[in-house]
């Protein structure tokens, strides 16, 4: 079989298991790497390819979402580029991710921080990482605890605070604090958090009072937009969202 045809078959997601198994032992490492990343490749073949002498093939095995956890655990001690993909794979076991969270390579720690299989305790440790990108990923991870998010809500990086404000695990008390952040973009994210309904209701009443519409958020919507030109874009979006919410409830 010609090399061009072998590469085409190795990349084709409809190629049968038996053909992929035959292609996995070809001399061309590019073909073997394509087999290793193919979602139709069997776990038996993936395990064999995880021991391939060519690291690009092992990288492809680490990328494959069908690779068994036991194989990924072994690959998490491999060459740095292989570890990078293992740290990203959601099938990598929690214990391996914990080990990778201490990797000297920042990008590997970053992948651990954004992996949805990373434990709460590992994310707590990474929330104190010296690199902002790692902390930024922790702040957006759905496994981050409320205590970890509270710590990150005080981060100097506004983008990290934005992720905290947008995280569904962030407590109402932290969202309330972020609703008065010095950065408008952080305020915006905190107000849009579904958990922050109470704060949004408080802001409706406050804004109504500021604009002289009276209490309980009972605005005259026909006149309201004549009085809000001086508001920031975030406040305008806030009024638009809340106006719709109140109108829908009537």
C-alpha positions as CSV (number, residue, x, y, z in Angstrom):
1,X,0.0,0.0,0.0
2,X,1.3,3.4,-0.9
3,X,2.3,5.8,1.9
4,X,-0.2,8.5,0.7
5,X,-3.1,6.0,0.9
6,X,-1.9,4.8,4.4
7,X,-1.9,8.3,5.7
8,X,-5.4,8.9,4.3
9,X,-6.7,5.8,5.9
10,X,-5.0,6.5,9.3
11,X,-6.7,10.0,9.4
12,X,-10.1,8.8,8.3
13,X,-12.5,8.4,11.3
14,X,-14.5,5.8,9.4
15,X,-11.5,3.4,8.9
16,X,-12.2,0.1,10.5
17,X,-10.5,-1.2,13.7
18,X,-8.7,-4.0,11.8
19,X,-7.2,-1.6,9.2
20,X,-6.1,0.8,11.9
21,X,-4.4,-2.0,13.8
22,X,-2.4,-3.0,10.7
23,X,-1.5,0.6,10.1
24,X,-0.2,1.0,13.7
25,X,2.8,-1.2,12.9
26,X,3.9,0.6,9.7
27,X,7.4,2.1,9.6
28,X,6.2,5.6,8.9
29,X,5.8,7.4,12.3
30,X,3.4,9.9,10.8
31,X,1.0,7.1,9.9
32,X,1.3,5.6,13.4
33,X,0.8,9.1,15.0
34,X,-2.4,9.5,12.9
35,X,-3.6,6.1,14.0
36,X,-2.9,7.0,17.7
37,X,-5.1,10.1,17.5
38,X,-7.9,8.5,15.5
39,X,-11.0,8.2,17.7
40,X,-11.8,4.9,16.2
41,X,-8.6,3.2,17.3
42,X,-9.0,0.5,19.9
43,X,-7.7,0.8,23.4
44,X,-5.5,-2.2,22.8
45,X,-3.7,-0.5,19.9
46,X,-3.5,2.7,21.9
47,X,-1.8,0.9,24.7
48,X,0.8,-0.5,22.3
49,X,1.4,2.8,20.6
50,X,1.9,4.5,24.0
51,X,5.2,2.6,24.1
52,X,6.3,3.7,20.6
53,X,9.9,5.0,20.3
54,X,8.7,8.1,18.5
55,X,7.5,10.7,21.0
56,X,5.1,12.3,18.4
57,X,3.2,9.0,18.4
58,X,3.0,9.0,22.2
59,X,1.8,12.6,22.1
60,X,-1.0,11.5,19.8
61,X,-1.9,8.7,22.2
62,X,-2.0,11.3,25.1
63,X,-4.4,13.5,23.0
64,X,-6.8,10.7,22.2
65,X,-10.0,10.9,24.4
66,X,-10.3,7.1,24.2
67,X,-7.0,6.4,25.8
68,X,-7.4,4.5,29.1
69,X,-6.6,6.2,32.4
70,X,-3.9,3.7,33.2
71,X,-2.0,4.5,29.9
72,X,-2.4,8.3,30.5
73,X,-1.0,7.8,34.0
74,X,2.2,6.3,32.5
75,X,2.4,9.0,29.9
76,X,2.2,11.7,32.5
77,X,5.8,10.9,33.4
78,X,7.0,11.0,29.7
79,X,8.7,13.8,27.7
80,X,7.3,17.3,28.4
81,X,5.2,17.5,25.2
82,X,3.6,14.2,26.0
83,X,2.9,15.3,29.6
84,X,1.4,18.5,28.1
85,X,-1.3,16.5,26.3
86,X,-1.8,14.1,29.2
87,X,-2.5,17.1,31.5
88,X,-5.1,18.3,29.0
89,X,-6.9,14.9,28.6
90,X,-10.0,14.6,30.9
91,X,-9.4,10.9,31.2
92,X,-6.1,11.4,33.0
93,X,-6.6,10.2,36.6
94,X,-6.8,12.7,39.5
95,X,-3.6,11.4,41.1
96,X,-1.6,12.0,37.8
97,X,-3.1,15.5,37.5
98,X,-2.0,16.2,41.0
99,X,1.5,15.2,40.2
100,X,1.5,17.3,37.0
101,X,0.3,20.3,38.9
102,X,3.8,20.6,40.3
103,X,5.5,20.4,36.9
104,X,8.2,23.0,36.2
105,X,6.6,23.7,32.9
106,X,4.0,26.4,33.3
107,X,1.9,25.3,30.3
108,X,1.5,21.9,31.8
109,X,0.2,23.4,35.0
110,X,-2.1,25.5,32.9
111,X,-3.6,22.4,31.3
112,X,-4.1,20.8,34.7
113,X,-5.8,24.0,35.9
114,X,-8.3,23.9,33.1
115,X,-8.8,20.1,33.1
116,X,-12.4,19.3,34.2
117,X,-11.1,16.2,36.0
118,X,-8.7,18.1,38.3
119,X,-9.6,17.8,41.9
120,X,-10.8,20.6,44.2
121,X,-7.7,20.3,46.4
122,X,-5.3,20.5,43.4
123,X,-7.1,23.5,42.1
124,X,-6.8,25.2,45.5
125,X,-3.0,24.7,45.3
126,X,-2.9,26.0,41.7
127,X,-4.8,29.1,42.8
128,X,-1.6,30.3,44.4
129,X,0.5,29.6,41.3
130,X,3.0,32.4,40.4
131,X,1.7,32.4,36.8
132,X,-1.4,34.4,36.1
133,X,-2.5,32.2,33.3
134,X,-2.7,29.2,35.6
135,X,-4.7,31.1,38.2
136,X,-7.0,32.4,35.4
137,X,-7.8,28.8,34.4
138,X,-8.5,27.8,38.0
139,X,-10.9,30.7,38.3
140,X,-13.0,29.3,35.3
141,X,-12.8,25.6,36.3
142,X,-16.2,24.3,37.4
143,X,-14.5,22.2,40.1
144,X,-13.1,25.2,41.9
145,X,-14.4,25.5,45.4
146,X,-16.1,28.7,46.7
147,X,-13.1,29.2,49.1
148,X,-10.7,29.0,46.2
149,X,-12.8,31.4,44.2
150,X,-13.0,33.8,47.1
151,X,-9.2,33.9,47.2
152,X,-9.0,34.5,43.5
153,X,-11.6,37.3,43.7
154,X,-8.9,39.4,45.4
155,X,-6.4,38.8,42.6
156,X,-4.8,41.9,41.0
157,X,-5.5,40.6,37.5
158,X,-9.0,41.8,36.4
159,X,-9.3,38.9,33.9
160,X,-9.0,36.5,36.8
161,X,-11.7,38.4,38.8
162,X,-13.9,38.2,35.7
163,X,-13.6,34.4,35.6
164,X,-14.5,34.3,39.3
165,X,-17.5,36.5,38.7
166,X,-18.6,34.2,35.9
167,X,-18.1,30.9,37.8
168,X,-21.3,29.2,39.0
169,X,-19.6,28.1,42.2
170,X,-18.8,31.6,43.4
171,X,-20.7,32.5,46.6
172,X,-23.2,35.3,46.7
173,X,-21.1,37.2,49.2
174,X,-18.2,37.3,46.8
175,X,-20.4,38.2,43.9
176,X,-21.7,41.1,45.9
177,X,-18.2,42.4,46.5
178,X,-17.4,42.0,42.8
179,X,-20.5,43.9,41.9
180,X,-18.6,47.0,43.2
181,X,-15.3,46.1,41.6
182,X,-13.1,49.0,40.3
183,X,-13.3,47.5,36.8
184,X,-16.6,47.7,34.9
185,X,-16.0,44.5,33.1
186,X,-15.8,42.6,36.4
187,X,-19.0,44.3,37.6
188,X,-20.7,43.2,34.4
189,X,-19.8,39.5,34.7
190,X,-20.8,39.5,38.4
191,X,-24.2,40.9,37.5
192,X,-24.8,38.4,34.8
193,X,-24.0,35.4,37.1
194,X,-27.3,33.5,37.5
195,X,-26.5,33.1,41.2
196,X,-26.5,36.9,41.6
197,X,-30.2,37.4,41.3
198,X,-30.4,39.0,44.7
199,X,-27.7,41.5,43.8
200,X,-29.4,42.3,40.5
201,X,-32.7,43.0,42.4
202,X,-30.9,45.3,44.8
203,X,-29.2,47.1,41.9
204,X,-32.6,47.6,40.2
205,X,-34.0,49.4,43.2
206,X,-30.9,51.4,43.7
207,X,-30.8,52.5,40.0
208,X,-34.5,53.3,40.1
209,X,-33.9,55.5,43.1
210,X,-30.9,57.2,41.5
211,X,-33.0,58.0,38.4
212,X,-36.0,59.1,40.5
213,X,-38.4,56.4,39.4
214,X,-39.5,55.3,42.9
215,X,-39.0,52.1,44.8
216,X,-39.4,48.4,44.1
217,X,-38.0,48.7,40.6
218,X,-41.3,49.8,39.2
219,X,-39.9,51.8,36.3
220,X,-41.8,53.7,33.7
221,X,-40.2,51.9,30.7
222,X,-41.6,54.4,28.2
223,X,-39.5,57.1,29.9
224,X,-36.6,55.2,31.3
225,X,-34.3,55.2,28.3
226,X,-34.5,59.0,28.1
227,X,-32.6,59.2,31.4
228,X,-29.9,56.6,31.0
229,X,-27.7,58.1,28.3
230,X,-25.1,59.0,30.9
231,X,-24.8,55.4,32.1
232,X,-21.9,53.2,31.1
233,X,-22.3,50.5,28.5
234,X,-22.4,47.9,31.3
235,X,-25.2,49.7,33.1
236,X,-27.1,50.0,29.9
237,X,-26.8,46.3,29.3
238,X,-27.8,45.8,32.9
239,X,-31.0,47.9,32.5
240,X,-31.9,46.1,29.2
241,X,-31.6,42.7,30.9
242,X,-33.5,43.6,34.0
243,X,-36.2,45.5,32.1
244,X,-36.9,42.4,30.2
245,X,-37.0,40.3,33.3
246,X,-39.5,42.6,35.0
247,X,-41.6,42.9,31.9
248,X,-41.7,39.1,31.5
249,X,-42.9,38.8,35.1
250,X,-45.9,41.2,34.5
